[in-house]
Amino acid sequence: MIELREVCKTVLSGTAPLTILHPLSLRVPRGQFVAIVGPSGSGKSTLLGLIAGLDAPTAGEVLIDGVNITALDEDRLARLRGEKIGFVFQFFHLIPSLTAYENVAVPMEIAGVAEPRGRAEMLLEEVGLTGRAHHYPSQLSGGEQQRVALARALANDPPIVLADEPTGNLDSTNGRHIMDLLRDVHQSRGTTVVLVTHDADLAALADAKLVLRDGRVVEGV
């Protein structure tokens, strides 16, 4: 389960404080698919980064399965992320010098999995890239790169997948394919999925929706 308790984020803009995210509390039950929507600058990606532990809140607490991640040091936080959270970025963030297979295998190697080959191949097959395993990112289309990124996010079978505008760099056909894959992951594995999107049609496919505007929740869970 994901729980936020009065979480907010404020940064300095010049010499003046700028509140990106006003205090909010949120609970995402295990196995739910939640879409976070809102206009640019509404705080969507900031919220997702706080849930992932990629950023720290100015105040409040973020709990993942009952663990207050805002109280963890960097090593323990990295270990929790490796075990519990898969992250899919808008711009893929694949390692350009590694093949699709190697990109998917990296999280397993970091986690100390002795023989990652079988699982990496299975995940690439799951996202429809069996024949592209030994291609480098520069040899793949945008849609294929995002499917590799999704396979990589699933490498250690995390209970939570966070996706930040995963269709934002894709055409509508590839974007819908990525959304279908996320729904399959959610339904077949019982994975908790939190999706940031500006696409109302995609958001409508989620179990629940959270609407942000100017850093405040205006609708939803």
C-alpha positions in Angstrom: 0.0 0.0 0.0 1.1 3.6 -0.7 0.2 6.2 1.9 1.0 9.9 2.0 0.4 11.9 5.1 0.2 15.7 4.7 3.0 15.7 2.1 4.0 18.9 0.5 6.9 20.2 -1.6 8.3 23.8 -1.6 11.4 25.0 -3.4 13.1 28.4 -3.7 12.3 30.4 -6.9 15.0 33.1 -6.7 14.7 34.2 -3.1 10.9 33.5 -2.7 9.5 30.1 -1.8 7.4 28.4 -4.4 5.0 25.6 -3.4 4.8 22.9 -6.1 2.6 20.6 -4.0 0.4 21.7 -1.2 -0.2 19.4 1.7 -2.1 16.3 0.7 -2.9 12.9 2.2 -3.5 9.9 0.0 -3.9 6.2 0.2 -3.5 3.8 -2.7 -4.6 0.3 -1.7 -2.5 -2.7 -2.8 -3.4 -3.8 -6.4 -5.2 -0.6 -7.4 -4.5 1.2 -10.8 -4.6 5.0 -10.2 -4.2 7.7 -12.8 -2.8 11.1 -11.8 -4.0 13.8 -14.2 -3.8 17.6 -14.5 -2.3 20.3 -16.6 1.4 21.0 -17.0 2.8 22.4 -13.8 0.1 20.9 -11.6 2.5 18.8 -9.5 1.9 15.4 -11.1 5.5 14.4 -11.7 6.6 15.9 -8.4 4.0 13.7 -6.6 5.2 10.6 -8.4 8.8 11.4 -7.6 7.9 11.7 -3.9 6.1 8.4 -3.9 9.2 6.8 -5.6 11.6 8.3 -3.1 13.4 10.0 -5.9 12.7 13.3 -4.2 12.1 14.2 -0.5 9.0 16.2 0.7 9.4 19.5 2.5 7.1 18.2 5.1 5.0 15.1 5.7 5.6 11.3 5.4 5.5 8.8 2.5 4.9 5.2 3.5 5.4 2.2 1.3 3.9 -1.0 2.8 4.0 0.7 6.2 7.7 1.8 5.9 8.2 5.5 6.2 10.6 6.1 3.3 11.2 9.7 4.3 13.1 8.4 7.4 15.4 6.0 5.4 19.0 6.8 4.6 20.1 6.6 0.9 21.3 2.9 1.1 18.1 1.6 2.7 15.9 3.8 0.4 17.7 2.4 -2.7 17.3 -1.1 -1.4 13.5 -0.6 -0.8 13.1 0.9 -4.3 14.9 -2.1 -5.8 12.6 -4.5 -4.1 9.3 -2.8 -4.2 9.1 -0.1 -7.0 9.5 -0.3 -10.8 9.7 3.1 -12.5 8.9 3.9 -16.2 10.0 7.3 -17.4 8.7 9.3 -20.3 12.0 9.5 -22.0 12.9 5.8 -21.5 16.3 6.3 -19.9 17.7 3.2 -21.4 21.5 2.7 -21.2 22.6 3.4 -24.9 25.6 1.1 -24.8 23.6 -1.9 -23.7 21.2 -4.1 -25.7 17.5 -4.5 -24.8 18.3 -7.7 -23.0 21.2 -6.2 -21.1 19.0 -3.2 -20.1 16.4 -5.5 -18.6 19.0 -7.7 -16.9 20.7 -4.8 -15.1 18.3 -4.4 -12.2 18.5 -8.2 -11.6 22.3 -8.1 -11.6 22.3 -5.2 -9.1 19.9 -7.3 -6.9 22.3 -10.2 -7.1 20.2 -12.6 -9.2 22.6 -15.3 -10.3 21.1 -16.1 -13.7 19.0 -13.3 -15.0 18.9 -14.5 -18.6 15.8 -16.6 -18.4 13.7 -13.9 -16.7 15.0 -11.1 -18.9 14.1 -13.1 -22.0 10.6 -13.9 -20.5 9.9 -10.2 -19.9 11.0 -9.2 -23.4 8.7 -11.9 -24.7 5.9 -10.5 -22.5 6.2 -7.1 -24.0 6.5 -8.5 -27.6 10.2 -7.9 -28.2 11.6 -11.5 -28.4 13.3 -10.8 -31.7 14.8 -7.4 -30.6 16.6 -8.6 -27.5 20.1 -8.0 -29.0 19.3 -4.6 -30.5 20.6 -1.4 -29.0 18.3 1.5 -28.1 19.3 3.4 -31.2 18.1 0.5 -33.3 14.7 0.5 -31.7 11.6 2.7 -32.3 10.2 4.9 -29.5 7.5 2.4 -28.8 10.0 -0.5 -28.6 12.3 1.5 -26.3 9.4 2.1 -23.9 8.5 -1.6 -23.9 12.1 -2.4 -23.0 11.8 0.2 -20.2 8.6 -1.4 -19.0 10.2 -4.9 -19.0 13.2 -3.4 -17.0 10.7 -1.9 -14.5 9.3 -5.4 -14.0 12.7 -7.1 -13.7 12.6 -7.7 -9.9 8.8 -8.3 -9.9 8.0 -5.2 -7.9 4.6 -4.9 -6.2 4.4 -1.3 -7.3 4.9 0.2 -10.8 5.1 4.0 -11.2 4.8 5.4 -14.7 5.5 9.1 -15.5 3.9 10.0 -18.8 5.0 6.7 -20.4 3.0 7.5 -23.5 3.9 11.2 -23.8 6.7 10.5 -26.4 4.7 8.1 -28.4 2.1 8.2 -31.2 -1.4 7.1 -30.2 -1.0 3.5 -31.4 2.2 2.9 -29.5 0.8 4.8 -26.5 -2.3 2.6 -26.4 -0.1 -0.5 -26.6 1.9 0.7 -23.6 -1.3 1.3 -21.7 -2.6 -2.2 -22.6 0.6 -3.7 -21.3 0.3 -1.7 -18.0 -3.2 -3.0 -17.6 -2.1 -6.5 -18.3 0.6 -6.2 -15.6 -2.0 -4.8 -13.2 -4.5 -7.5 -13.8 -2.3 -10.6 -14.2 0.2 -9.8 -11.4 -2.0 -7.8 -9.0 0.6 -5.0 -9.3 -0.2 -1.6 -7.9 0.1 0.9 -10.8 0.3 4.7 -10.5 0.2 6.4 -13.8 0.8 10.1 -14.5 -0.8 11.2 -17.8 -2.3 14.2 -19.5 -4.5 11.9 -21.7 -8.0 11.8 -20.3 -8.9 8.7 -22.4 -6.0 6.8 -20.9 -6.8 8.0 -17.4 -10.4 6.7 -17.9 -9.0 3.2 -18.1 -7.7 3.2 -14.5 -9.6 2.1 -11.4 -9.4 5.5 -9.8 -8.3 9.0 -10.8 -6.6 11.9 -8.9 -6.8 15.3 -10.5 -4.3 18.0 -9.5 -4.4 21.7 -10.3 -1.8 24.2 -9.1 -0.4 21.6 -6.7 -3.7 20.8 -5.1 -6.1 17.9 -5.3 -9.3 19.0 -6.9 -10.9 15.6 -7.6 -10.4 11.9 -6.8 -9.0 9.5 -4.3 
